Amino acid sequence: MNASREPIAVIGTGYVGLVTAAGFAELGNEVYCVDVDAEKVARLRRGEIPIYEPGLAESVAASGDRLHFSTELAPALEHARLLFVAVGTPPTYSGDADLSAVHAVVDAMPANAGHALVMKSTVPVGTGQAIRRILDERGKSEFSYVSCPEFLKEGSALADFRDPDRVVVGDVGDWAGDAVVELYSPLNAPLLRTDIPSAEMIKLAANAFLATKISFINEIANVCEETGADVLEVAKGMGLDRRIGKHFLAPGIGFGGSCFPKDVAALKQLAGNSGYHFQLLTSVIEVNELQKRRVIGKLQKHLGSLVGKRVALLGLAFKPNTDDMREASSLVLAARLQADGARVRAFDPVAEDEARKLMPGVEFADSAIDAVRDVDAIVIVTEWPEFVALDWAQAASVTSGRVVIDGRNCLDSSSVRAAGFVYEGIGR
Ligand SMILES: NC(=O)c1ccc[n+]([C@@H]2O[C@H](COP(=O)([O-])OP(=O)(O)OC[C@H]3O[C@@H](n4cnc5c(N)ncnc54)[C@H](O)[C@@H]3O)[C@@H](O)[C@H]2O)c1
């Protein structure tokens, strides 16, 4: 153990919690992890990693006994002052964030002095102040509170922990904020220390801006299709402008995942609840919903009615290198295709277990080649590297159809066409 590093606790061992725990364990901290999911904790204790995230299994194994897993809060409270909260904050039907897991954590806190809640979960602006009020009302005024929003990207989450663009610490200037800053100091990342509401807003605003960039380039792609421009050339030309930047200008079939859709909706709701109509975000959400469905129109253009047609979906997770199916475009697409009478075969390298629960009526294949066997059309939904490298001549030899819709513009269109397919991307 690194004696100079302080032990910490992480409450909630999902994508964010487990990566945070593994990252701090790499830095030498003892990390006491707590989760209400007893099966998940049992698996973690056996050394199994419940999610797919590159490098995470190796990192957890290398840290060995610095990582402790329990369903009980007691060991965390005994050993650690800083309690990182990384529980889920999914959307409710109204679009507001569901804070019930966060409040369950707050409710479980004892009246002891000397601890701090460090909020990693993405929460609406004002949550920190509301929790402060609750703690004070319940005689837990000695508890400190820090907002430390998380910006990691699934698929490169550990790399993002090790080399973050910035660390944001929102606090009231007490020991807990100092301790969180100290904890992150070995990473030498740009630090923004600010007040709690601003830290909360930074997270929501950053995700809403990135989502806006995606919906913007998707609309440009749609106009390119009408006007004969190639959106990839357009995005390249736009991205060379340093004021714009090249990131998040990749047109496709819409954003998904556990963060963008919910955080954009939560910010829109937050604004609405405060009496402000955030018109731009309403459009960002609407454009994204329509974008997921544009593939249907493209298929109908080539196949006519979809009744009885067989369609292969390659890639189901919301993006490559993750097994996360939350808000994945594949879910909307499969449901729309089935509603229009098509039969759907699907393949994903890692997300099949989760996808099976969410995609009734879909037939699952063992490989990409197996998925495209005897189908009328192939749709690239997630740009996994193995689809980019697919042998299109082999695909052509096993499938009956000749249509490839590249929903992520990730394929080399000339090799797909050379294999005899009709290729259609997004905005090209
Ligand atoms: N996934 C991402 O890419 C990402 C990135 C940045 C921020 N975030 C935010 O981080 C938070 C967590 O996201 P996630 O994707 O890791 O969620 P997740 O669903 O993968 O994990 C949440 C974990 O919390 C556990 N949990 C729920 N209630 C609990 C309680 N009372 N005590 C202890 N454990 C409890 C669950 O069992 C689960 O293991 C969310 O607010 C999310 O918006 C996520």
The ligand as a MOL file (V3000), in Angstrom:
LIG
                    3D

  0  0  0     0  0            999 V3000
M  V30 BEGIN CTAB
M  V30 COUNTS 44 48 0 0 0
M  V30 BEGIN ATOM
M  V30 1 N -21.5290 5.5400 -18.2620 0
M  V30 2 C -20.9170 6.6510 -18.6350 0
M  V30 3 O -20.2900 6.7200 -19.6900 0
M  V30 4 C -20.9370 7.8690 -17.7520 0
M  V30 5 C -20.0370 8.9180 -17.9930 0
M  V30 6 C -20.0720 10.0380 -17.1710 0
M  V30 7 C -21.0190 10.1210 -16.1600 0
M  V30 8 N -21.8970 9.1100 -15.9560 0 CHG=1
M  V30 9 C -22.8640 9.2220 -14.8500 0
M  V30 10 O -22.3700 8.4210 -13.7720 0
M  V30 11 C -23.4670 7.8220 -13.0730 0
M  V30 12 C -23.3140 6.3090 -13.0690 0
M  V30 13 O -23.3920 5.8650 -14.4010 0
M  V30 14 P -23.0120 4.3580 -14.7820 0
M  V30 15 O -23.0790 4.2800 -16.2550 0
M  V30 16 O -21.7670 3.9670 -14.0760 0 CHG=-1
M  V30 17 O -24.2600 3.5960 -14.1210 0
M  V30 18 P -24.4360 2.0250 -13.8940 0
M  V30 19 O -25.8870 1.7720 -13.9700 0
M  V30 20 O -23.5020 1.2640 -14.7830 0
M  V30 21 O -23.9270 1.7980 -12.4000 0
M  V30 22 C -24.6050 2.2520 -11.2690 0
M  V30 23 C -24.3080 1.2650 -10.1330 0
M  V30 24 O -24.8430 1.8070 -8.9170 0
M  V30 25 C -25.3750 0.7350 -8.1620 0
M  V30 26 N -26.3200 1.3010 -7.1670 0
M  V30 27 C -27.5610 1.7650 -7.3470 0
M  V30 28 N -28.0600 2.2170 -6.1820 0
M  V30 29 C -27.1010 2.0560 -5.2390 0
M  V30 30 C -26.9980 2.3480 -3.8490 0
M  V30 31 N -27.9960 2.9340 -3.2030 0
M  V30 32 N -25.8590 2.0330 -3.2190 0
M  V30 33 C -24.8200 1.4450 -3.8690 0
M  V30 34 N -24.8610 1.1450 -5.1890 0
M  V30 35 C -25.9770 1.4540 -5.8720 0
M  V30 36 C -26.0100 -0.1600 -9.2020 0
M  V30 37 O -26.2380 -1.4680 -8.7010 0
M  V30 38 C -24.9720 -0.0940 -10.3220 0
M  V30 39 O -24.0000 -1.1160 -10.1630 0
M  V30 40 C -24.7250 8.3250 -13.7780 0
M  V30 41 O -25.1900 9.4760 -13.1210 0
M  V30 42 C -24.2300 8.6890 -15.1660 0
M  V30 43 O -25.0030 9.6810 -15.7690 0
M  V30 44 C -21.8750 7.9880 -16.7290 0
M  V30 END ATOM
M  V30 BEGIN BOND
M  V30 1 1 1 2
M  V30 2 2 2 3
M  V30 3 1 2 4
M  V30 4 1 4 5
M  V30 5 2 4 44
M  V30 6 2 5 6
M  V30 7 1 6 7
M  V30 8 2 7 8
M  V30 9 1 8 9
M  V30 10 1 8 44
M  V30 11 1 9 10
M  V30 12 1 9 42
M  V30 13 1 10 11
M  V30 14 1 11 12
M  V30 15 1 11 40
M  V30 16 1 12 13
M  V30 17 1 13 14
M  V30 18 2 14 15
M  V30 19 1 14 16
M  V30 20 1 14 17
M  V30 21 1 17 18
M  V30 22 2 18 19
M  V30 23 1 18 20
M  V30 24 1 18 21
M  V30 25 1 21 22
M  V30 26 1 22 23
M  V30 27 1 23 24
M  V30 28 1 23 38
M  V30 29 1 24 25
M  V30 30 1 25 26
M  V30 31 1 25 36
M  V30 32 1 26 27
M  V30 33 1 26 35
M  V30 34 2 27 28
M  V30 35 1 28 29
M  V30 36 1 29 30
M  V30 37 2 29 35
M  V30 38 1 30 31
M  V30 39 2 30 32
M  V30 40 1 32 33
M  V30 41 2 33 34
M  V30 42 1 34 35
M  V30 43 1 36 37
M  V30 44 1 36 38
M  V30 45 1 38 39
M  V30 46 1 40 41
M  V30 47 1 40 42
M  V30 48 1 42 43
M  V30 END BOND
M  V30 END CTAB
M  END
